[in-house]
Amino acid sequence: MKRTDVTARLLPKLVKASASAEQFAPSNIALCKYWGKRDAELNLPINASLSVSLDYLGTHTRLIPIEGQVDEVWLNGQQLQPGARFSRKVSAFIDLFRRDQTLCFKVETRNNIPTAAGLASSASGFAALTLALNDALALDLPPEALSILARMGSGSACRSLFEGFVEWRMGQREDGLDSHGIPLDASWPGFCIGLVEVDAAEKAVDSRSGMQRTVETAHLYQSWPLQAAADMSKLQQAIQERDFSLLGQTAEQNALSMHATMIASWPPLLYWQPDSVAAMQKVWQLRAQGLELYFTMDAGPNLKLLFQRQDRDVVLQHFPNLETVEPFGSE
Amino acid sequence: MKRTDVTARLLPKLVKASASAEQFAPSNIALCKYWGKRDAELNLPINASLSVSLDYLGTHTRLIPIEGQVDEVWLNGQQLQPGARFSRKVSAFIDLFRRDQTLCFKVETRNNIPTAAGLASSASGFAALTLALNDALALDLPPEALSILARMGSGSACRSLFEGFVEWRMGQREDGLDSHGIPLDASWPGFCIGLVEVDAAEKAVDSRSGMQRTVETAHLYQSWPLQAAADMSKLQQAIQERDFSLLGQTAEQNALSMHATMIASWPPLLYWQPDSVAAMQKVWQLRAQGLELYFTMDAGPNLKLLFQRQDRDVVLQHFPNLETVEPFGSE
């Protein structure tokens, strides 16, 4: 099924208005990862996933209606060529909303994510763009519909529509109308995420291609949905019972299992750098000493630490340059 | 089933003689790994495996009958306490052969494997001990029976009974009498193995415990037998057709898949050091430049490089301290 067929079911036939709009959407860190698509066109996942949104870290997007035939795309204060990869992705996504109507925008995108922290900006970027389009075109769509639309821009963007813990239900429908983010009714004051920066020696394989290679070549991937399903239950239990050890263990094993499916691919897909391994070993040593410290990792060399506010000072002693986020508010 | 029940089926009831004996058995490097047991007492594997024996690198074992009630165990020129772990393992293995008879030995074991090269000495050690017992006790057992007996000392020892490429057929029987090494009728002049030494910061989890943890906690392990079965076919084809790329790719993906199952375990089992990752990256960079260079790894931080004699000089430029073995003879 095509993305345009899905939007035809969700959006009004004619856009009612076009005005300036500005929106923010947070980055999100998955505790159970999205890894593998059952539909590459619609970004429908093979497994459910669960994330926590990063409060103030994410993407600000401003839309300003302009005259002309092409969108004007600015990224972090720099105007991009219309043929640039990012410009084309943005315009193709706006196409889903404007359809046959001539409606062009100046799109200003600003990410406030620390450089090299290895947070994908596509999730917050497409979420913020979806929210801004909803305003600019006065669509007044419900959150689920916005999440579905954002998902078609970038899978994990469907989780960045919401704050706090967010579940992405994988859904069963071919059109994906049941595959979107749902915020969990749960708060966890004192929950901390720390971003460890590890330099990548060279440009990594992007996660879309990485996923595809894994699904196609790693025998071990066949057991991944099983792992993810088990982890979803454990994470929900951990959040409900505020069981930090269970949450940390589950998130770390989930991330390592995802990386394991990549490592088992051909050609091998190893996002880790020597320093990634050194940071993991440091986490394990601290945990062996009794510290409740866990990590998760996405398709990159960086670690995202999971810990509680009470341990923040100790963690900062060992990881001095850590950028810390408290998704449920700080003291 | 107990090990003594199996030996009762293989060995004559009474030992005929007891004399001095000396035997050598080579280390072996698995191209398709033995990872996971269906029977921990008999070391029966969940999957078939395939190795290449390391020519002159391995274990020399001498048995000398002595008076007394306990064996005297020497390792690399040093006498061990009877209560030492290694002594107890050796004596327990000899028990399988002497049964109720009082027959004690001085056991002199010497490994000529480079220190820190990360080659397990238990495979060559139990293979050499089995061969020496066969001589000392004048058992005159056929190679398959010796391989079965060695397997009960250490699983992969059943492959070290033979030179060259060796298949370990997993077998189906409960008593394991169909689970032993079989040498492949194949030679591959110019086939090279290079041992890269990477220092481990701390003592690793032994492979017996590592296997067990993986089988019990890693969801991804469920797909491992599938990977191994596919790799066994590819390796046999590669050996038959002398297709080095196919052999190298298969061995490397197999090793990485085995490590992937460990990484997906809980607690995570990562035998790699930062330098292991650096060495892998170097192999991948050289391969991207056209060099036919692959690696395999066992439950440790070291890489074992696979390449052909024609590329030896180039490989040595990039890995200057490499110990190189040509399992099918050098020029």
Interface residues (C-beta under 8 A of the other chain):
Chain A: A201 A218 H219 L220 Y221 Q222 S223 W224 L226 Q227 A230 Q249 E252 Q253 L256 S257 H259 A260 T261 I263 A264 S265 W266 P267 P268 L270 W272 Q273 P274 D275 S276 V277 A278 M280 Q281 W284
Chain B: A201 A218 H219 L220 Y221 Q222 S223 W224 L226 Q227 A230 Q249 E252 Q253 L256 S257 H259 A260 T261 I263 A264 S265 W266 P267 P268 L270 W272 Q273 P274 D275 S276 V277 A278 M280 Q281 W284
